[in-house]
Amino acid sequence: MKSMRYMAILMLVGAATCGFAAASGGLLDHTYRPLADRTPVHLGTRYGGDVLLVVNTASKCGFTPQFEALEAMNAKYAPRGFAVLGFPSGDFREQEFEDEDEIREFCTLTYGVKFPMFERVHVVGDNATPLYRDLLRATGEAPKWNFHKYLVGRDGRVLGQWGSRTLPDDPEIVAAIERALQAPRPRPARS
């Protein structure tokens, strides 16, 4: 009985800590290279205070046409402080090109993708990149396939997540983005 209470307390502390880390920008405290580029981008510095839709992508997947809706959504909401962040991954049946130039060319020429795409990463398992490990900790849900979507609010907290079959322009996702965009941008910390 005592050990069950102890475990429950540890779980609550862990959940509170995870929420605190997300609120303080910990979720975005990672650096990734843009696709086929050499200059890393710190997500918190570049996108902190924005509403983000983080998506694991794959060029050779049945859900790949979702790139069109993701790009349209990015174009529509970017002026209000929104960005889609794409993370190509071959974790599910190797449905992503190995070569980053090929990924970039495919996304740009086939679907007109202009939203930020980052280096090819692992999103599940022991090799999952730190951002995806943090998303798993925050939600309890790792991607089960390509085009899993996580909505991150201006405060760095995960507001929602949707599986591959939910289209980016699904009314539930659009409503969640609209609500998140109404939140004021956090003020920068004073030094």
N, C-alpha and C positions, 0 to 999 in steps of 0.2 A: 504494500500500500504506500509506504513512504517513497519507494523508488518511483512509483507512478506519479506521485505528486512532484517529486524532484524533476522528473522528465517533463512534466507539464510546465513547470516553472522555467526550465531551460528553453522550452519551445517558445514560451511567451517572451522571454528575454531576447531570444534570437530573432523573433518576428519584430520586436520593437527596435532592436539594433539595425535590422535590415531596413526598416522603414526610415530610421534616422539617417542611415548611409545614403539612401535614395534621396531623402529630402535635402541633404547637404551637398548633393552633386556626385556622390560616390558612384552611382550607376553610370554616369558619363565620364568618370575619371579614367578614361582609357584612350590610347592613341592608336590610330590605324592609318595605313597608307590609302589614299584614294586609288582606285583601280588603275593599274599599270602606271603608277606614278612613284616617285621616290621620296617625296616630302610628306612625312607623317602629319596627321591632323589630330589634335587633342579634342575629343568630342565635347568635353565640358567647356573648353574655351570657345570653340567655334559654335556649338549649338545649345549651350546652357541658356535657359530662359525661353527656348523655343518649344513648341509642341512637336513631337517626333513620332513617326510611324516607322518602327524598325522591322525590316522584313528580310528573311533569309531567302535568297533568290537562286534560281537555276535556269540556265538557258535551254536545256533540252527536256523540259518537264511539260506535262499536260496542262499545268497551271501557268505556264510562261506567258500566255496572253494577258495575264493580270498586269504586266508591265504597262499596258496602255492606260488602264484605270489609275494605276499608281502615279504615272507621269501627269495625267490630267489633274489628279488631286493635288500633286505637288505644285503644279503651275497655278491652280486656283487659289490655294491657301498660303503659298510662300510669302506674299506681301503682308500677311497677318502674323508672320512668325511661325511658320510651319515648314517642316521638311520630311520627306521620305528618306530614310537611310537604308540603302540596299547592301546586303552582305552576301555575296555569292558563296555557295557551298556545294560541294559534291558529296555530302554525307548520305544522301538518299539515292542509292543506285548510281552514283557517279554521274548525275544528270547535269553537271557543270563542266565546262571546258577547263583543262588544266592551265592553259595559257591565258594570262590576264588581258593581253592585247586582243585575243579572240573574244573574250567575254565582253570587253568594252565595245568592240566593233559590232558584235551581234546585237547588243542592247541598243546601241545608238542607231545603227542602220535599220534594224528590223522593227524596233518599237519606238524610236525617237526619244530614248531615255536621256533626260538631262539632270534628273535628281542625283544626289551624291551616291555613288557606288564605291565601295571600299574593297580592299584586298580580299582574296578568296580565303575563307576561314572554315573552321569546324564549328558547328552549332550544337552538337550533342555529344554525349559521352565524355570520357576522360580527357580527350583532346579539345574539348569545347573552349573557344576563346573566352577570355575573362568577361567580356560584355554578356555573352550568352550564359555563362555560369551565374552572373549576377541577375539576369532576367529570370533564370530558373529559380534562384533563391527568392526573388521578389514575388513570383507568381505560383511556384510549385509546378509549373508546366514548361517542359522543353518542347521545341518543335517536333511534331510527329512526321512532318513532311516538308517539302519546299513551300515557300510563300506563307509561312506562319507570321502573323502580324502582332506586334506589341505597340500599344499606344503609351507614350511617355509624356507626362504633363510638364508644364513650365517649371515646376518645382523638382523635377527629376524623379517623380514617383510614377510607377506603372499604373495606368488608369484602366487598362483593359487589354485583352488579348483574344485573338481569333485564329482559328485553324485555317488550313489551306483552302478549304471549300468555301469559306466566306469571302466573297468578292470585296475588294478594297472599297468600292462605292456602295456597299450594302448600307441601307438606311441606319442600322445600328452603329456602324463605324462612323458614318458621316455625322450623326447626332453627337457621338462621343467627341469627335474632333471639334465640332462647333462649340460644345460646352467647354472643352479644354482651352479653346482660343479666347474665350471670354475672361479667363483668369488673367489678372494683371501679371506683367513680367516681374520677376523678383528683382529687388534692388541690389546692385553690387555692394559687397561688403566694403566698409570704410577701413582704410589702413591707418 
